[in-house]
Amino acid sequence: MEKYSRRNFLKSLGAITVAAFAGRSAFSSALFTFPPKAEDFNLLVVGDSLIWGQGLREEDKFYNLTKNWLEKEIFGGNGEINLKIKAHSGARISLHDYERTALEDAGKDGTKFYYPEINLSFPSIKTQIELARKSYDDPADVDLILLSGGVADITVSHILNPFKSNEELRKQITEYCFEGMSALLKNTAQAFPKALIAVVGYYPIITSHTPMKKIVNDVAETYDSPRWIKPLLNNKLSRQFFRRYRRKMINRSRIWYEGSTIELKKSVENLTAKHDTQRAVFIELPFKEENGYGAKNTLLWNVAKKGRGADDLYEERKIECRETIPALREKTNLKLRTRVCELAGIGHPNAAGAKIIAQTIAKNLQPFFQKDVKIN
């Protein structure tokens, strides 16, 4: 208890000092006083495949780059901060009713963690928060939480589906990125009363810079179409037919990006309005249309030759998917596809994209630390 009392005293003293010099505005801008030593700083990572860093080596994941930035620039290279990761690919904010029922009927409670590259909705982000809280001696010791969520509740395949209703998509964005995220942030703030929560936003997927040929080819690869049929699907004549669907995919991608940005930002503002200090910050990513999937300057993983994933963990993930997905599908009757699991890296930020995300996180977090620091 002595350690925690001393730490709380330092935090309180720091807040009082800031308030004395800056007045009430110090609290409204939430300049947190973090522990003076790296070894006392706790960073928690929860959420879906974006925050997990799908397809990236550990050293390239943006939560790891953020950790390095904190250690080097905030703590001056004096030790390592404490990192705990509960995020994994495919995690929904909360399980859908049919998933919950399927797991219960199969005798599973949805709290088991699998190989994190496998895109499974469980454990949900809500469950990740609950399990993370129990893993700390004192949840108040958590200083910073990196979080992303919402896209897996809708799914990328639904977002890009040109045959679906745009109005339905807008309603789902509000349901999950505002209503669902607002509830999640409320629970997270209660579970970790001293933590600053950084909510990472999403980015454009299919854009006007995505070649038609790339879309047709990679859809065929994702669904493991026979080799003989691909020339019939992907030639100059057939691509003319598919262009109208490309326009719809681009439009739905734009609806998703712009809508999720607005609603996630609102969820952060909604939490802030209920507290005296800014408990959360929204990290809006600077990805542009020209950085979309398959573009010349893409920041996202593509499909490689012969239907392989271009990401760094494709071969490793393929083995894990083939061992896990068929068994889970048989036990739960959930519609889990091994091929989709193998190619789950497609459309996620590559190493260059992850670096930009880390830089953006650092830029947004820097004001919360009461010192000028370098942002690489």
Disulfide bonds with the S-S distance in Angstrom:
Cys321-Cys341 1.95
